[in-house]
Amino acid sequence: MRKLLIGPALTGAGWIAGSYYGAQAEQLVHKSPDVTYEGVSHALDNMPQIGTTSFEGGKPVPFELKVDREPDRKLIVHMMFDGREGGRTEIDFAPQGDGTQTTVTARAHAERAVLTEALAGTSRARLAYAPDWMLNLLTVRPLLQQLAQQIESGEQTSIGGMAEQESQLSPDEQRQEQEWRQYDASRPTTNPNADAQRFMNGASE
């Protein structure tokens, strides 16, 4: 019974947190838009562009990383699984002040049906059901922070692992992450957006 109560409560908390954090991640970089854009673009170019997934417990699925570019202004990253888009991230670059700084805004969106099929039976299966705001909080935001540090210091830009990214979360963001993990461990593999909507509808009756 306790787990049955924890799941909906944390799902409702997740929706509230989502409205607080928003559906995007932002990072101020103390470099011009052209330098910032080049750094992020270079990091994407250094990622595997095509291959086959090797998630534990699942069947290999062909993947491809495609990037649409609008120099110094926008990047759209498409993650393809077996020819279908499983998710995309839109990254915008806006000059600040006298043009020596840049606000980078990123919005991640997952295609649930494609991810569910691609990750079925693997150790990453539950990732297919994470709401977009959680992807922005746990993956995109710390990734932008990591890239900003590299760009500002003049380092070669690269995208690190999830553990390195999560270590850069603030205490409040880490709390939200822990709540999500607690809920995720206590529920069956279902769609949390649908669960949350049912929970919120029931609370309003």
N, C-alpha and C positions, 0 to 999 in steps of 0.2 A: 504493500500500500504506500509506503514511504516513497518508493521510486516512482509510483504513479503520480504522486503529488509533486515531486521534484521536477519531473520533465516539463509539465505545462507551466509551472511557476517560472522556471528558467527560460522557457521559450518566450513567455510574456516579457520577462526582463530583457531578453534579447531584442525584442521589437522596440522596447523603450530605448535601449542602448543604441539601436540602429538609428533611431530618429535623432539621438543626441550626437552621435559621431557623424551621421550623414552618409551618403552613398558615394563618397569620394575621399581621396587622400590628397593632402597638400603639403608641399615642402618648399621653403625659401632657400634658394641657392645663391651664394654670394659670388656669382659669376654672371657674365652676360648671357643672353638667350642662345647665341650661336655656340658659345663654349659649352653651355649646359646641354643643349640639344646634341652636340657632337659626342659628349661623354655618355649620355644615355643611349644614343644610337650605337655607339661603339660597344657598349656592354651587351646590347641585344645581338649584335653581329657575332659576338664571341660565344653565344649560346648555341647548342646543337640546333641546326635548322631543319634537319630531317632525320628520321630514324624509326625505331620500333620501341614501344614501351616495354619495360621489364619489371613491372610492379609484382611483388610477391603474391602468389595465389591466383593470378589472372592470366588470361591468354594474351600473347603479344599483339599489340595494335599499332599499325603504322601511324606516325604523327609527323606533322610539319608545322614549322613556325613561319608565319608570313607577316611582314611588316609593311604597312603603307606609310609613306613619308611625305610630309609637307615641311621642307627645310626650315629650321629655327622656330617652327610654330606648333607642329603636331606630329605625333606618332600614333598609329593604330596597330596594335599587336593582335594577331589572330592565331589561336592555337587550334590546329586542325587534328582530328582523330579519324583516320580512315576516310579522309576526304570531306569530313563534316566539321563545322566549327563547334568546338567544345567550350570556347570562351574567348573573350576579347578584352583588351584593356586600351582605353583611349587616354593618351598623355598629351596635355597641352602645356605650352611654354609661353608665359606672359612676362614682358619686361617690367621691372619695378624701379622706382626712383629715376635716376638719370640713365638707366639702361645697363648699369653694372651689376644688377641683381635680377634674378628670375624666380617667379613663382611657378612651380611645376604642380599641375593638378592632374590626378589620374583617377579613372573610374573603371573598375573591373566588373565584368558581367559574365556569368556562367550560363551555358545552355544545358539545363538539367538533364534532358533526355539523352543528349549525346554523351555527357560525362557519366551518367548512370550506366550506360552500355559499355563505355570504354573502361571504366574502373570496376565493373561488376566482379565480385569475388576476390578483389585485391585488398591489400592492407590500406589502400586509400579510398575505398568505396564510399565512406561517409562524407568525403570531401565533396562529392557530387551534390549533396543536400545542404551545404553551408550557404547561408544567405549572402548576397553580394556585399552587404555592409561588413560582414565578418571577413570576407576575402580582402576587402580594402584595409580593415584594421590589422589583421594578422599577417598579411603578406605584402600588400602594396605599400602601406605607410612605412614600415621599417625598411623596405627595399629602397624607397625614395631617400630615406635618411642615410642609408649606407652609401648610395650613389652620390648624394650631396657631399658627404665627407670626402669621398674619393676625388670628385671634381674640384672641390675647393683646395685640396692639398696637392693637386696636380698628379695624382696617382693614375695608373692605368685602371680604367673602370671595368668592373666585373660584378657579376651577380652571385652572392654567396648563398649558403644553405639556409634552410628554415631556422635552425637553432641560432645562427648568427643574427638573423633578422629579428627573431623574437626577443633576443637579449636587449634590443634597443627600445623596446616598448616602455612607456611610462608606467609607474605603479598602478594607476587607475586602469590603463589599457591591459596590464597583466592580470588585474582582477577580472576584467571582462573575459579575457582569454580563459582563465581558470573556470569561470562559470560556464562558458561554452563547453569546455572539455568535460566538466562534470555532467552536464546535461547530455552531451553526446555519448558518454559512456553508459548512461542509464536508460537509453531509449532504443527501440528497434530502428532499423534503417528505413525511415520514412521521411517525407518531405517536411522540414521544419516550418517552412512558410505556410503550408496548409494547416499544420498543427497549431501554429501561432494564431492564424485567423480564426480557427474554431475556438481556441481558448479566449481570444478577445471578444468574439461574438457571444460566448457563454457568459463572460463577465459582465457584459452590458445588458443582459436580459434581467 
